[in-house]
């Protein structure tokens, strides 16, 4: 394959986005046989199957996912070029695709990503939230530029990736005011039988919490296991139970959800990583994320000014 046929790539990209040749042909106002024929020619030129049937829809193969991700970048750049040439506002110099592990607290994710939006050159940030395993697969296929996670990537995922330590911070128990006041005295022994909202077992924080409570022989009343951190805080704000969160965003948690800190869990920390396919980072937005995290994402309670 000496030269990429961008028209064929465009047809493939639309079929992948729409999930069927029928919808793609309607969108492009072309006959279905035309789309199907051009797609077959493109797959023959690529030398691999790009789409396969799954029920009544078309799904991407592994090779198809790689081609689709590149196509997405290519046509995004084309739109940016058009905007630039027409002098439209919002023409962007950089695009950053960030994969966010679904276990990460949303307030912390905002604090991590926000510096990338303060670059001298405009940056469009695209956030994808998913299981970290799927995000790492996307990273290896260039579907995302960086993955934010509470655990480092291991060699078992295949391919070469690099873990950049963003920081580590202590955690604390928070709760609605009436619950916080009730369980502040004699903390942490007060947590015996206390209503708690826990993250799901697959998360690094949950494993640390299980070990901490087991070591101290404290047995709380686990009212619910909630995967999404923002949903957990919403339940906690309604008084359903106490929850555990990073001290690095204590001020934001208390202000946004109207909760109070009950006490710190000594010896329990959360560690956060940025995972990339290159050891040396040259994307200015990623550099901003890595450098800024060093300034505030640290072990222990925040300074007195943040309490």
ChimeraX commands (.cxc) that place a marker at each C-alpha (Angstrom):
marker #1 position 0.00,0.00,0.00 radius 0.5
marker #1 position 1.97,2.98,-1.32 radius 0.5
marker #1 position -0.56,5.74,-0.73 radius 0.5
marker #1 position -3.53,6.04,1.62 radius 0.5
marker #1 position -6.86,6.69,-0.09 radius 0.5
marker #1 position -8.41,9.32,2.17 radius 0.5
marker #1 position -11.80,9.04,0.53 radius 0.5
marker #1 position -11.93,5.34,1.42 radius 0.5
marker #1 position -10.69,6.22,4.93 radius 0.5
marker #1 position -13.52,8.74,5.21 radius 0.5
marker #1 position -16.12,6.14,4.24 radius 0.5
marker #1 position -14.69,3.65,6.74 radius 0.5
marker #1 position -14.60,6.29,9.49 radius 0.5
marker #1 position -18.27,7.12,8.98 radius 0.5
marker #1 position -19.34,3.46,8.92 radius 0.5
marker #1 position -17.43,2.87,12.17 radius 0.5
marker #1 position -18.99,5.96,13.79 radius 0.5
marker #1 position -22.52,5.08,12.69 radius 0.5
marker #1 position -22.23,1.35,13.36 radius 0.5
marker #1 position -23.76,0.33,10.04 radius 0.5
marker #1 position -23.41,0.85,6.31 radius 0.5
marker #1 position -27.08,1.84,6.10 radius 0.5
marker #1 position -26.78,4.77,8.51 radius 0.5
marker #1 position -23.46,5.87,7.01 radius 0.5
marker #1 position -24.93,5.86,3.49 radius 0.5
marker #1 position -27.90,7.93,4.72 radius 0.5
marker #1 position -25.59,10.43,6.37 radius 0.5
marker #1 position -23.31,10.70,3.32 radius 0.5
marker #1 position -26.24,10.54,0.86 radius 0.5
marker #1 position -24.65,7.72,-1.07 radius 0.5
marker #1 position -25.98,4.33,-2.14 radius 0.5
marker #1 position -25.27,1.42,0.20 radius 0.5
marker #1 position -23.51,-0.62,-2.53 radius 0.5
marker #1 position -21.16,2.31,-3.12 radius 0.5
marker #1 position -20.15,2.46,0.56 radius 0.5
marker #1 position -19.87,-1.34,0.85 radius 0.5
marker #1 position -17.80,-1.58,-2.31 radius 0.5
marker #1 position -15.40,1.19,-1.34 radius 0.5
marker #1 position -15.05,-0.29,2.15 radius 0.5
marker #1 position -14.12,-3.67,0.67 radius 0.5
marker #1 position -11.51,-2.00,-1.55 radius 0.5
marker #1 position -10.08,-0.18,1.46 radius 0.5
marker #1 position -9.83,-3.38,3.54 radius 0.5
marker #1 position -8.13,-5.10,0.61 radius 0.5
marker #1 position -5.62,-2.24,0.38 radius 0.5
marker #1 position -5.00,-2.34,4.14 radius 0.5
marker #1 position -4.64,-6.10,4.02 radius 0.5
marker #1 position -6.84,-6.74,7.04 radius 0.5
marker #1 position -10.48,-6.91,8.12 radius 0.5
marker #1 position -11.45,-3.66,9.82 radius 0.5
marker #1 position -15.09,-4.34,10.74 radius 0.5
marker #1 position -16.97,-7.44,11.84 radius 0.5
marker #1 position -20.64,-8.12,12.48 radius 0.5
marker #1 position -21.84,-8.22,16.09 radius 0.5
marker #1 position -25.56,-8.89,16.05 radius 0.5
marker #1 position -27.17,-6.21,13.90 radius 0.5
marker #1 position -24.25,-3.79,14.18 radius 0.5
marker #1 position -20.73,-3.55,12.83 radius 0.5
marker #1 position -17.90,-3.53,15.37 radius 0.5
marker #1 position -14.25,-2.65,14.96 radius 0.5
marker #1 position -11.60,-5.35,14.86 radius 0.5
marker #1 position -8.31,-4.67,16.67 radius 0.5
marker #1 position -6.75,-3.44,13.42 radius 0.5
marker #1 position -9.91,-1.49,12.71 radius 0.5
marker #1 position -9.65,0.26,16.08 radius 0.5
marker #1 position -6.11,1.36,15.25 radius 0.5
marker #1 position -7.14,2.71,11.83 radius 0.5
marker #1 position -10.21,4.40,13.33 radius 0.5
marker #1 position -8.17,6.19,15.99 radius 0.5
marker #1 position -5.79,7.56,13.40 radius 0.5
marker #1 position -8.71,8.55,11.18 radius 0.5
marker #1 position -10.30,10.39,14.08 radius 0.5
marker #1 position -7.11,12.42,14.53 radius 0.5
marker #1 position -6.75,13.05,10.81 radius 0.5
marker #1 position -10.28,14.39,10.36 radius 0.5
marker #1 position -10.11,16.38,13.60 radius 0.5
marker #1 position -7.00,18.11,12.24 radius 0.5
marker #1 position -8.86,18.70,8.98 radius 0.5
marker #1 position -11.67,20.47,10.86 radius 0.5
marker #1 position -9.15,22.56,12.79 radius 0.5
marker #1 position -7.41,23.53,9.55 radius 0.5
marker #1 position -10.74,24.58,8.01 radius 0.5
marker #1 position -11.56,26.68,11.09 radius 0.5
marker #1 position -8.12,28.29,11.02 radius 0.5
marker #1 position -8.33,29.15,7.32 radius 0.5
marker #1 position -11.78,30.66,7.81 radius 0.5
marker #1 position -10.65,32.62,10.87 radius 0.5
marker #1 position -13.17,31.00,13.17 radius 0.5
marker #1 position -12.72,31.16,16.92 radius 0.5
marker #1 position -11.88,27.86,18.53 radius 0.5
marker #1 position -9.28,26.79,15.98 radius 0.5
marker #1 position -6.95,24.74,18.16 radius 0.5
marker #1 position -3.23,24.13,18.10 radius 0.5
marker #1 position -3.22,21.01,20.29 radius 0.5
marker #1 position -5.61,18.17,21.04 radius 0.5
marker #1 position -5.20,16.05,24.15 radius 0.5
marker #1 position -7.13,12.82,24.60 radius 0.5
marker #1 position -7.14,11.77,28.25 radius 0.5
marker #1 position -8.24,8.38,29.53 radius 0.5
marker #1 position -9.55,8.55,33.10 radius 0.5
marker #1 position -9.83,5.44,35.25 radius 0.5
marker #1 position -13.41,5.36,36.52 radius 0.5
marker #1 position -12.27,4.88,40.12 radius 0.5
marker #1 position -10.58,8.29,40.27 radius 0.5
marker #1 position -12.33,11.08,42.23 radius 0.5
marker #1 position -13.76,13.57,39.75 radius 0.5
marker #1 position -12.61,16.60,41.72 radius 0.5
marker #1 position -9.06,15.28,41.68 radius 0.5
marker #1 position -9.26,14.60,37.94 radius 0.5
marker #1 position -10.26,18.22,37.39 radius 0.5
marker #1 position -7.32,19.46,39.46 radius 0.5
marker #1 position -4.97,17.24,37.45 radius 0.5
marker #1 position -6.28,18.14,33.99 radius 0.5
marker #1 position -7.02,21.85,34.51 radius 0.5
marker #1 position -3.39,23.04,33.99 radius 0.5
marker #1 position -3.47,21.67,30.44 radius 0.5
marker #1 position -6.13,24.27,29.65 radius 0.5
marker #1 position -3.89,27.13,30.81 radius 0.5
marker #1 position -1.23,26.60,28.14 radius 0.5
marker #1 position -0.26,29.64,26.05 radius 0.5
marker #1 position -1.35,27.64,22.99 radius 0.5
marker #1 position -5.01,26.60,23.05 radius 0.5
marker #1 position -5.62,22.93,23.84 radius 0.5
marker #1 position -8.77,20.95,23.23 radius 0.5
marker #1 position -9.09,18.28,25.91 radius 0.5
marker #1 position -11.15,15.14,25.27 radius 0.5
marker #1 position -11.85,12.99,28.35 radius 0.5
marker #1 position -12.73,9.30,28.18 radius 0.5
marker #1 position -13.75,7.50,31.38 radius 0.5
marker #1 position -13.53,3.70,31.46 radius 0.5
marker #1 position -11.98,0.69,33.16 radius 0.5
marker #1 position -8.23,1.14,33.31 radius 0.5
marker #1 position -7.62,-2.10,31.38 radius 0.5
marker #1 position -9.62,-0.83,28.40 radius 0.5
marker #1 position -7.96,2.58,28.58 radius 0.5
marker #1 position -4.51,1.02,28.49 radius 0.5
marker #1 position -5.54,-0.95,25.43 radius 0.5
marker #1 position -6.63,2.32,23.81 radius 0.5
marker #1 position -3.31,3.90,24.83 radius 0.5
marker #1 position -1.34,1.19,23.05 radius 0.5
marker #1 position -3.48,1.75,19.93 radius 0.5
marker #1 position -3.01,5.55,20.17 radius 0.5
marker #1 position -6.69,6.03,21.01 radius 0.5
marker #1 position -5.72,8.20,23.98 radius 0.5
marker #1 position -2.55,10.21,24.66 radius 0.5
marker #1 position -2.39,9.66,28.41 radius 0.5
marker #1 position -4.17,7.56,31.06 radius 0.5
marker #1 position -4.75,8.83,34.62 radius 0.5
marker #1 position -4.98,5.97,37.10 radius 0.5
marker #1 position -4.71,5.08,40.79 radius 0.5
marker #1 position -2.42,2.15,39.96 radius 0.5
marker #1 position 0.62,1.76,37.68 radius 0.5
marker #1 position 0.43,-0.21,34.47 radius 0.5
marker #1 position 2.14,-3.58,34.62 radius 0.5
marker #1 position 4.08,-5.54,32.04 radius 0.5
marker #1 position 1.17,-7.98,31.77 radius 0.5
marker #1 position -0.86,-5.56,29.62 radius 0.5
marker #1 position 1.52,-6.06,26.69 radius 0.5
marker #1 position 3.36,-3.35,24.81 radius 0.5
marker #1 position 5.68,-0.77,26.34 radius 0.5
marker #1 position 4.18,1.96,28.48 radius 0.5
marker #1 position 5.69,4.27,31.09 radius 0.5
marker #1 position 4.35,5.15,34.53 radius 0.5
marker #1 position 4.83,8.74,35.68 radius 0.5
marker #1 position 4.21,9.16,39.41 radius 0.5
marker #1 position 1.97,12.20,39.88 radius 0.5
marker #1 position 1.90,12.07,43.66 radius 0.5
marker #1 position 0.60,10.37,46.75 radius 0.5
marker #1 position -1.72,11.73,49.40 radius 0.5
marker #1 position -3.40,10.71,52.59 radius 0.5
marker #1 position -7.11,9.97,52.84 radius 0.5
marker #1 position -9.80,10.90,55.32 radius 0.5
marker #1 position -13.34,9.97,56.25 radius 0.5
marker #1 position -16.00,12.56,55.38 radius 0.5
marker #1 position -19.70,12.77,56.04 radius 0.5
marker #1 position -22.78,14.97,56.22 radius 0.5
marker #1 position -22.60,17.34,59.21 radius 0.5
marker #1 position -24.85,15.34,61.55 radius 0.5
marker #1 position -22.92,12.14,60.89 radius 0.5
marker #1 position -19.50,13.79,61.00 radius 0.5
marker #1 position -20.15,15.29,64.43 radius 0.5
marker #1 position -21.44,11.97,65.72 radius 0.5
marker #1 position -18.36,9.98,64.70 radius 0.5
marker #1 position -15.57,12.53,65.35 radius 0.5
marker #1 position -15.19,11.54,69.00 radius 0.5
marker #1 position -12.95,8.53,69.65 radius 0.5
marker #1 position -12.01,8.32,65.96 radius 0.5
marker #1 position -11.19,5.83,64.44 radius 0.5
marker #1 position -12.76,3.47,67.02 radius 0.5
marker #1 position -16.00,5.34,66.46 radius 0.5
marker #1 position -16.18,3.71,63.01 radius 0.5
marker #1 position -17.16,0.38,64.58 radius 0.5
marker #1 position -20.66,-0.24,63.17 radius 0.5
marker #1 position -20.71,3.20,61.50 radius 0.5
marker #1 position -22.52,3.47,58.13 radius 0.5
marker #1 position -19.90,3.61,55.38 radius 0.5
marker #1 position -20.03,3.93,51.62 radius 0.5
marker #1 position -17.19,1.94,50.08 radius 0.5
marker #1 position -15.63,1.90,46.61 radius 0.5
marker #1 position -16.03,-1.38,44.73 radius 0.5
marker #1 position -13.57,-4.22,45.47 radius 0.5
marker #1 position -11.60,-3.86,42.21 radius 0.5
marker #1 position -10.13,-0.49,43.20 radius 0.5
marker #1 position -6.76,0.13,44.85 radius 0.5
marker #1 position -8.39,2.26,47.55 radius 0.5
marker #1 position -10.84,-0.49,48.49 radius 0.5
marker #1 position -8.02,-3.00,48.95 radius 0.5
marker #1 position -6.19,-0.55,51.21 radius 0.5
marker #1 position -9.33,0.13,53.24 radius 0.5
marker #1 position -10.05,-3.57,53.73 radius 0.5
marker #1 position -6.53,-4.13,55.04 radius 0.5
marker #1 position -6.68,-1.06,57.31 radius 0.5
marker #1 position -10.00,-2.02,58.94 radius 0.5
marker #1 position -8.89,-5.63,59.30 radius 0.5
marker #1 position -5.61,-4.60,60.95 radius 0.5
marker #1 position -7.40,-2.41,63.51 radius 0.5
marker #1 position -10.21,-4.95,63.95 radius 0.5
marker #1 position -12.84,-2.33,63.21 radius 0.5
marker #1 position -16.00,-3.52,61.47 radius 0.5
marker #1 position -18.11,-0.75,59.90 radius 0.5
marker #1 position -21.57,-1.20,58.48 radius 0.5
marker #1 position -21.03,-1.07,54.71 radius 0.5
marker #1 position -24.26,0.48,53.47 radius 0.5
marker #1 position -23.31,0.46,49.79 radius 0.5
marker #1 position -20.49,-0.22,47.36 radius 0.5
marker #1 position -20.43,2.52,44.72 radius 0.5
marker #1 position -18.11,2.53,41.72 radius 0.5
marker #1 position -18.51,6.17,40.70 radius 0.5
marker #1 position -16.85,8.56,43.15 radius 0.5
marker #1 position -19.16,11.48,42.37 radius 0.5
marker #1 position -22.23,9.29,42.93 radius 0.5
marker #1 position -20.80,8.13,46.24 radius 0.5
marker #1 position -20.41,11.73,47.41 radius 0.5
marker #1 position -23.98,12.50,46.34 radius 0.5
marker #1 position -25.26,9.64,48.51 radius 0.5
marker #1 position -23.05,10.78,51.38 radius 0.5
marker #1 position -24.29,14.37,51.12 radius 0.5
marker #1 position -27.82,13.01,51.60 radius 0.5
marker #1 position -26.72,11.40,54.87 radius 0.5
marker #1 position -26.68,7.77,53.73 radius 0.5
marker #1 position -23.21,7.15,55.14 radius 0.5
marker #1 position -19.60,8.23,55.56 radius 0.5
marker #1 position -17.07,7.93,52.74 radius 0.5
marker #1 position -13.31,8.06,52.20 radius 0.5
marker #1 position -11.62,10.54,49.85 radius 0.5
marker #1 position -8.16,12.06,49.19 radius 0.5
marker #1 position -7.06,14.90,51.44 radius 0.5
marker #1 position -5.59,16.70,48.45 radius 0.5
marker #1 position -9.09,17.82,47.44 radius 0.5
marker #1 position -10.53,18.18,50.94 radius 0.5
marker #1 position -11.47,21.83,50.51 radius 0.5
marker #1 position -13.32,21.20,47.25 radius 0.5
marker #1 position -15.16,18.16,48.67 radius 0.5
marker #1 position -16.38,20.02,51.74 radius 0.5
marker #1 position -17.46,23.06,49.74 radius 0.5
marker #1 position -19.17,21.24,46.87 radius 0.5
marker #1 position -20.94,18.50,48.85 radius 0.5
marker #1 position -21.50,20.24,52.18 radius 0.5
marker #1 position -19.69,17.53,54.16 radius 0.5
marker #1 position -17.12,17.66,56.96 radius 0.5
marker #1 position -13.93,15.75,57.63 radius 0.5
marker #1 position -14.37,13.18,60.40 radius 0.5
marker #1 position -10.75,12.06,60.66 radius 0.5
marker #1 position -7.67,10.85,58.78 radius 0.5
marker #1 position -6.88,7.20,58.21 radius 0.5
marker #1 position -3.26,6.95,59.31 radius 0.5
marker #1 position -1.22,4.71,57.07 radius 0.5
marker #1 position -3.69,4.73,54.14 radius 0.5
marker #1 position -2.69,6.68,51.05 radius 0.5
marker #1 position -3.79,6.96,47.45 radius 0.5
marker #1 position -1.18,7.05,44.70 radius 0.5
marker #1 position -1.85,8.51,41.28 radius 0.5
marker #1 position -0.12,7.90,37.97 radius 0.5
marker #1 position -0.03,9.28,34.47 radius 0.5
marker #1 position 0.64,6.51,31.95 radius 0.5
marker #1 position 2.03,7.23,28.48 radius 0.5
marker #1 position 3.57,5.28,25.61 radius 0.5
marker #1 position 6.73,7.40,25.74 radius 0.5
marker #1 position 9.15,7.90,28.60 radius 0.5
marker #1 position 9.96,11.43,27.43 radius 0.5
marker #1 position 6.85,13.58,27.23 radius 0.5
marker #1 position 6.83,16.23,24.50 radius 0.5
marker #1 position 3.14,17.18,24.47 radius 0.5
marker #1 position 2.93,20.58,26.23 radius 0.5
marker #1 position -0.45,19.81,27.80 radius 0.5
marker #1 position 0.81,16.54,29.30 radius 0.5
marker #1 position 3.91,18.31,30.58 radius 0.5
marker #1 position 1.65,20.85,32.30 radius 0.5
marker #1 position -0.28,18.03,34.03 radius 0.5
marker #1 position 2.88,16.29,35.25 radius 0.5
marker #1 position 4.60,19.43,36.50 radius 0.5
marker #1 position 1.57,20.92,38.25 radius 0.5
marker #1 position 0.74,17.72,40.15 radius 0.5
marker #1 position 4.11,17.90,41.92 radius 0.5
marker #1 position 3.07,21.18,43.52 radius 0.5
marker #1 position -0.01,20.00,45.37 radius 0.5
marker #1 position -0.47,16.23,45.22 radius 0.5
marker #1 position 1.56,15.22,48.29 radius 0.5
marker #1 position 1.35,12.84,51.23 radius 0.5
marker #1 position -0.51,13.94,54.33 radius 0.5
marker #1 position -3.02,16.59,55.29 radius 0.5
marker #1 position -3.10,19.79,53.25 radius 0.5
marker #1 position -1.55,22.92,54.81 radius 0.5
marker #1 position -3.48,24.79,57.46 radius 0.5
marker #1 position -4.61,27.37,54.91 radius 0.5
marker #1 position -6.59,24.65,53.12 radius 0.5
marker #1 position -8.30,23.21,56.19 radius 0.5
marker link #1:1,2 radius 0.2
marker link #1:2,3 radius 0.2
marker link #1:3,4 radius 0.2
marker link #1:4,5 radius 0.2
marker link #1:5,6 radius 0.2
marker link #1:6,7 radius 0.2
marker link #1:7,8 radius 0.2
marker link #1:8,9 radius 0.2
marker link #1:9,10 radius 0.2
marker link #1:10,11 radius 0.2
marker link #1:11,12 radius 0.2
marker link #1:12,13 radius 0.2
marker link #1:13,14 radius 0.2
marker link #1:14,15 radius 0.2
marker link #1:15,16 radius 0.2
marker link #1:16,17 radius 0.2
marker link #1:17,18 radius 0.2
marker link #1:18,19 radius 0.2
marker link #1:19,20 radius 0.2
marker link #1:20,21 radius 0.2
marker link #1:21,22 radius 0.2
marker link #1:22,23 radius 0.2
marker link #1:23,24 radius 0.2
marker link #1:24,25 radius 0.2
marker link #1:25,26 radius 0.2
marker link #1:26,27 radius 0.2
marker link #1:27,28 radius 0.2
marker link #1:28,29 radius 0.2
marker link #1:29,30 radius 0.2
marker link #1:30,31 radius 0.2
marker link #1:31,32 radius 0.2
marker link #1:32,33 radius 0.2
marker link #1:33,34 radius 0.2
marker link #1:34,35 radius 0.2
marker link #1:35,36 radius 0.2
marker link #1:36,37 radius 0.2
marker link #1:37,38 radius 0.2
marker link #1:38,39 radius 0.2
marker link #1:39,40 radius 0.2
marker link #1:40,41 radius 0.2
marker link #1:41,42 radius 0.2
marker link #1:42,43 radius 0.2
marker link #1:43,44 radius 0.2
marker link #1:44,45 radius 0.2
marker link #1:45,46 radius 0.2
marker link #1:46,47 radius 0.2
marker link #1:47,48 radius 0.2
marker link #1:48,49 radius 0.2
marker link #1:49,50 radius 0.2
marker link #1:50,51 radius 0.2
marker link #1:51,52 radius 0.2
marker link #1:52,53 radius 0.2
marker link #1:53,54 radius 0.2
marker link #1:54,55 radius 0.2
marker link #1:55,56 radius 0.2
marker link #1:56,57 radius 0.2
marker link #1:57,58 radius 0.2
marker link #1:58,59 radius 0.2
marker link #1:59,60 radius 0.2
marker link #1:60,61 radius 0.2
marker link #1:61,62 radius 0.2
marker link #1:62,63 radius 0.2
marker link #1:63,64 radius 0.2
marker link #1:64,65 radius 0.2
marker link #1:65,66 radius 0.2
marker link #1:66,67 radius 0.2
marker link #1:67,68 radius 0.2
marker link #1:68,69 radius 0.2
marker link #1:69,70 radius 0.2
marker link #1:70,71 radius 0.2
marker link #1:71,72 radius 0.2
marker link #1:72,73 radius 0.2
marker link #1:73,74 radius 0.2
marker link #1:74,75 radius 0.2
marker link #1:75,76 radius 0.2
marker link #1:76,77 radius 0.2
marker link #1:77,78 radius 0.2
marker link #1:78,79 radius 0.2
marker link #1:79,80 radius 0.2
marker link #1:80,81 radius 0.2
marker link #1:81,82 radius 0.2
marker link #1:82,83 radius 0.2
marker link #1:83,84 radius 0.2
marker link #1:84,85 radius 0.2
marker link #1:85,86 radius 0.2
marker link #1:86,87 radius 0.2
marker link #1:87,88 radius 0.2
marker link #1:88,89 radius 0.2
marker link #1:89,90 radius 0.2
marker link #1:90,91 radius 0.2
marker link #1:91,92 radius 0.2
marker link #1:92,93 radius 0.2
marker link #1:93,94 radius 0.2
marker link #1:94,95 radius 0.2
marker link #1:95,96 radius 0.2
marker link #1:96,97 radius 0.2
marker link #1:97,98 radius 0.2
marker link #1:98,99 radius 0.2
marker link #1:99,100 radius 0.2
marker link #1:100,101 radius 0.2
marker link #1:101,102 radius 0.2
marker link #1:102,103 radius 0.2
marker link #1:103,104 radius 0.2
marker link #1:104,105 radius 0.2
marker link #1:105,106 radius 0.2
marker link #1:106,107 radius 0.2
marker link #1:107,108 radius 0.2
marker link #1:108,109 radius 0.2
marker link #1:109,110 radius 0.2
marker link #1:110,111 radius 0.2
marker link #1:111,112 radius 0.2
marker link #1:112,113 radius 0.2
marker link #1:113,114 radius 0.2
marker link #1:114,115 radius 0.2
marker link #1:115,116 radius 0.2
marker link #1:116,117 radius 0.2
marker link #1:117,118 radius 0.2
marker link #1:118,119 radius 0.2
marker link #1:119,120 radius 0.2
marker link #1:120,121 radius 0.2
marker link #1:121,122 radius 0.2
marker link #1:122,123 radius 0.2
marker link #1:123,124 radius 0.2
marker link #1:124,125 radius 0.2
marker link #1:125,126 radius 0.2
marker link #1:126,127 radius 0.2
marker link #1:127,128 radius 0.2
marker link #1:128,129 radius 0.2
marker link #1:129,130 radius 0.2
marker link #1:130,131 radius 0.2
marker link #1:131,132 radius 0.2
marker link #1:132,133 radius 0.2
marker link #1:133,134 radius 0.2
marker link #1:134,135 radius 0.2
marker link #1:135,136 radius 0.2
marker link #1:136,137 radius 0.2
marker link #1:137,138 radius 0.2
marker link #1:138,139 radius 0.2
marker link #1:139,140 radius 0.2
marker link #1:140,141 radius 0.2
marker link #1:141,142 radius 0.2
marker link #1:142,143 radius 0.2
marker link #1:143,144 radius 0.2
marker link #1:144,145 radius 0.2
marker link #1:145,146 radius 0.2
marker link #1:146,147 radius 0.2
marker link #1:147,148 radius 0.2
marker link #1:148,149 radius 0.2
marker link #1:149,150 radius 0.2
marker link #1:150,151 radius 0.2
marker link #1:151,152 radius 0.2
marker link #1:152,153 radius 0.2
marker link #1:153,154 radius 0.2
marker link #1:154,155 radius 0.2
marker link #1:155,156 radius 0.2
marker link #1:156,157 radius 0.2
marker link #1:157,158 radius 0.2
marker link #1:158,159 radius 0.2
marker link #1:159,160 radius 0.2
marker link #1:160,161 radius 0.2
marker link #1:161,162 radius 0.2
marker link #1:162,163 radius 0.2
marker link #1:163,164 radius 0.2
marker link #1:164,165 radius 0.2
marker link #1:165,166 radius 0.2
marker link #1:166,167 radius 0.2
marker link #1:167,168 radius 0.2
marker link #1:168,169 radius 0.2
marker link #1:169,170 radius 0.2
marker link #1:170,171 radius 0.2
marker link #1:171,172 radius 0.2
marker link #1:172,173 radius 0.2
marker link #1:173,174 radius 0.2
marker link #1:174,175 radius 0.2
marker link #1:175,176 radius 0.2
marker link #1:176,177 radius 0.2
marker link #1:177,178 radius 0.2
marker link #1:178,179 radius 0.2
marker link #1:179,180 radius 0.2
marker link #1:180,181 radius 0.2
marker link #1:181,182 radius 0.2
marker link #1:182,183 radius 0.2
marker link #1:183,184 radius 0.2
marker link #1:184,185 radius 0.2
marker link #1:185,186 radius 0.2
marker link #1:186,187 radius 0.2
marker link #1:187,188 radius 0.2
marker link #1:188,189 radius 0.2
marker link #1:189,190 radius 0.2
marker link #1:190,191 radius 0.2
marker link #1:191,192 radius 0.2
marker link #1:192,193 radius 0.2
marker link #1:193,194 radius 0.2
marker link #1:194,195 radius 0.2
marker link #1:195,196 radius 0.2
marker link #1:196,197 radius 0.2
marker link #1:197,198 radius 0.2
marker link #1:198,199 radius 0.2
marker link #1:199,200 radius 0.2
marker link #1:200,201 radius 0.2
marker link #1:201,202 radius 0.2
marker link #1:202,203 radius 0.2
marker link #1:203,204 radius 0.2
marker link #1:204,205 radius 0.2
marker link #1:205,206 radius 0.2
marker link #1:206,207 radius 0.2
marker link #1:207,208 radius 0.2
marker link #1:208,209 radius 0.2
marker link #1:209,210 radius 0.2
marker link #1:210,211 radius 0.2
marker link #1:211,212 radius 0.2
marker link #1:212,213 radius 0.2
marker link #1:213,214 radius 0.2
marker link #1:214,215 radius 0.2
marker link #1:215,216 radius 0.2
marker link #1:216,217 radius 0.2
marker link #1:217,218 radius 0.2
marker link #1:218,219 radius 0.2
marker link #1:219,220 radius 0.2
marker link #1:220,221 radius 0.2
marker link #1:221,222 radius 0.2
marker link #1:222,223 radius 0.2
marker link #1:223,224 radius 0.2
marker link #1:224,225 radius 0.2
marker link #1:225,226 radius 0.2
marker link #1:226,227 radius 0.2
marker link #1:227,228 radius 0.2
marker link #1:228,229 radius 0.2
marker link #1:229,230 radius 0.2
marker link #1:230,231 radius 0.2
marker link #1:231,232 radius 0.2
marker link #1:232,233 radius 0.2
marker link #1:233,234 radius 0.2
marker link #1:234,235 radius 0.2
marker link #1:235,236 radius 0.2
marker link #1:236,237 radius 0.2
marker link #1:237,238 radius 0.2
marker link #1:238,239 radius 0.2
marker link #1:239,240 radius 0.2
marker link #1:240,241 radius 0.2
marker link #1:241,242 radius 0.2
marker link #1:242,243 radius 0.2
marker link #1:243,244 radius 0.2
marker link #1:244,245 radius 0.2
marker link #1:245,246 radius 0.2
marker link #1:246,247 radius 0.2
marker link #1:247,248 radius 0.2
marker link #1:248,249 radius 0.2
marker link #1:249,250 radius 0.2
marker link #1:250,251 radius 0.2
marker link #1:251,252 radius 0.2
marker link #1:252,253 radius 0.2
marker link #1:253,254 radius 0.2
marker link #1:254,255 radius 0.2
marker link #1:255,256 radius 0.2
marker link #1:256,257 radius 0.2
marker link #1:257,258 radius 0.2
marker link #1:258,259 radius 0.2
marker link #1:259,260 radius 0.2
marker link #1:260,261 radius 0.2
marker link #1:261,262 radius 0.2
marker link #1:262,263 radius 0.2
marker link #1:263,264 radius 0.2
marker link #1:264,265 radius 0.2
marker link #1:265,266 radius 0.2
marker link #1:266,267 radius 0.2
marker link #1:267,268 radius 0.2
marker link #1:268,269 radius 0.2
marker link #1:269,270 radius 0.2
marker link #1:270,271 radius 0.2
marker link #1:271,272 radius 0.2
marker link #1:272,273 radius 0.2
marker link #1:273,274 radius 0.2
marker link #1:274,275 radius 0.2
marker link #1:275,276 radius 0.2
marker link #1:276,277 radius 0.2
marker link #1:277,278 radius 0.2
marker link #1:278,279 radius 0.2
marker link #1:279,280 radius 0.2
marker link #1:280,281 radius 0.2
marker link #1:281,282 radius 0.2
marker link #1:282,283 radius 0.2
marker link #1:283,284 radius 0.2
marker link #1:284,285 radius 0.2
marker link #1:285,286 radius 0.2
marker link #1:286,287 radius 0.2
marker link #1:287,288 radius 0.2
marker link #1:288,289 radius 0.2
marker link #1:289,290 radius 0.2
marker link #1:290,291 radius 0.2
marker link #1:291,292 radius 0.2
marker link #1:292,293 radius 0.2
marker link #1:293,294 radius 0.2
marker link #1:294,295 radius 0.2
marker link #1:295,296 radius 0.2
marker link #1:296,297 radius 0.2
marker link #1:297,298 radius 0.2
marker link #1:298,299 radius 0.2
marker link #1:299,300 radius 0.2
marker link #1:300,301 radius 0.2
marker link #1:301,302 radius 0.2
marker link #1:302,303 radius 0.2
marker link #1:303,304 radius 0.2
marker link #1:304,305 radius 0.2
marker link #1:305,306 radius 0.2
marker link #1:306,307 radius 0.2
view
